[in-house]
């Protein structure tokens, strides 16, 4: 049976900095706390053999994947544009308080709970779900996927789960296992 380990990149903002919505249009590196989170993931997965490593090409995800891969012998990292973060449209780069003021708390709650994109965000949920189904179908053995929260949340739509919170925290991972008749989320939002 196959297994997918989905990792969300580490922090891009350090404590005390203003956290902003960062999508595909803002290619930030990991912050110092993000590098610490990625190092914790690397230590956690030391000794784990991955048959394939796939990452979004954004710097924050690339750096996270590279830090994890550096701790093991295994395949080269493949970069896949299907894992690029969503486009937050007019909210790209805005502090969360400004985003909530523009959209309303209910719109953010619908996004957080049900992956319903707020108005003006450039995201096609059906395409992302199809991409996840393809990624699962194309996986081999144990596959590590490193992406962002806006993309990771849709993996829950192509695998059975027991009400997992959609948001995947920075520096956290989830596991989706193949069973004889479906994919199942067995862990979600685990921080080492």
N, C-alpha and C positions, 0 to 999 in steps of 0.2 A: 504494500500500500504506500501511497505517496503522502508527503507532508509538506505544507507550506508554512514557513515562519515569516510573518509580516512584521517588519520593524519600522517604527516612525523615527525619523532623524532626531538628533538631540536639539537642545535649545538653540535659538538664534539670537536670543536676548538674555542678558545676565540680570540678576536681581538689581533693582534700582533703575533699570532702563525702562522706557515706555514700550510696552508690548504692542505691536501693530499687526494687522492682518497682512500676512505675507503669502502671496500666491506664486503662480508660475512666472509672473513678470518681475519678481524681485529675487535675484539670485544671491542671497546672503550666505556667508560661510557660517559654520558653527561658532557659537560664542565659547568662552572658556568653560562655562557650566555645561554647554552642549558637548564639548570635547570630553568632559568628565563623564557625561552620560554615555557617550559612545564607547569610551574606555570600559565602563561598567558592563555594557552589552558585550564587548569583545571578551572580557574576562569571563562573563557568564557562559558564552558559547565556546570557550576554549575546550578543545577536545571533541566538539561536535563536528561531524563530517557533513558538509553540504555538497550535493552533487551539482548544484547550479546556484549562482549568486546573480541577482538581477536588481538593478537600481535605477531610479530616476536619474537623469543627467544633471539635475540641479546640484550646486556645490554642497549644500547642507546634507543632501542624501548621499552624494558621492563620498564625502568625507566620512560619514557614518559607516557606509559600506566598506570603505578602505580600511578604517580602523578595526572593524570586525574581521575582515579578511586577512589582515596582517598577522593575526593571532593563530592562523591555521594554514595548513597546506591544503590546497584545493583549487577549484577552477578560477579562471579570471572572471572579473566582474563584467557582466553584460549590461549595457545601458539601454533603457527602453523608454521612449517618449510617451508610451501609454501610462507611465507612472508619474508624469509631470503633475505638479499640483494644479488645482483649478485656478481660474482667473476670477478674482474678486471684483472685477470691474471698477466702479468708482470708489470702492472701499479698500482697494489695494493700497497698502502702506498707511492706512488710517488707524489711529488708536481705537481700541475696542469700544470705549465710551462714545466716540464719534460714530462708529458703525451702528451701535444700538440706538443712538439718537436719530440717525437717518432712517433705519429700517424698523425699529421697534423691537422690544424684547420678545414678542411673540414670533416674529420672523426668525430670530436667532434660535429660539426654542424649537421651532419646526425643523430647522437645519440640524441642530444638535440631536434631536430625538428621532427624526424620520428622514433625514437627508433630503429635505425639500429645499432647494436653493432659493434664497431671497431674490427679489426683483433686481435686475441689472447685473447679477453675477453671471458670468459666461461659463456655464457648465451644462453638460448634457448627461443627465443621470443614466439614460438608457445606453449610451455609448460606453460609459465607464463600467456599467454592469456587464456589458458584452465583453469589454476588455478583460475584466476579472475572470469571466467564464473561460475566455481564451487562455489567459495566464495559467489558470488551474489545469486546463486540458493539456497545455504544453509543458507542464512541470515534469520534472524527472526526479525520482527518489525524494530526497529532502532538498527543498529549494528555499533559499533565503531571498526575500523581497524587501527592499528598502525604499520607502516612499514617504509621502506627507499625509497629514490627517484628512484633507479634503478628498483624497483618492482612497485611502485605507478604509474609510467608513463604508464605502460601497461594497467591500468584500463580504460584508455581512448579508448582502442581498443574494449572494450566489452560494451560500453555505448555510446549513441549519445552525441555529444558535439558540441559547436559552435566554433571550432578552439582553444580550450584551449591550453595554453602553456603546453607542456608535463612535464616539470620539476615542481615538487612540492617542494617549498622552505622549508628549515628547520623551524620547529615550525609553519607550515601552515597546512591547511586542505582543503579538497574538499568534496562535497556532491553529491552523486548519488542517484536519486529517481527512484523508480519503477513507471511506468505508465502502463496502461492496456496492451500495446503491446511491450514495450521495457524499458530499463534502460536509464536514461538521466542524464548527468552531469548538475547540476543546479548551482553549485558554485565550484570554483577551485582557489587554491593559496590564500586563505584567512588567514591572520595573525591577531589574536586578538590584 
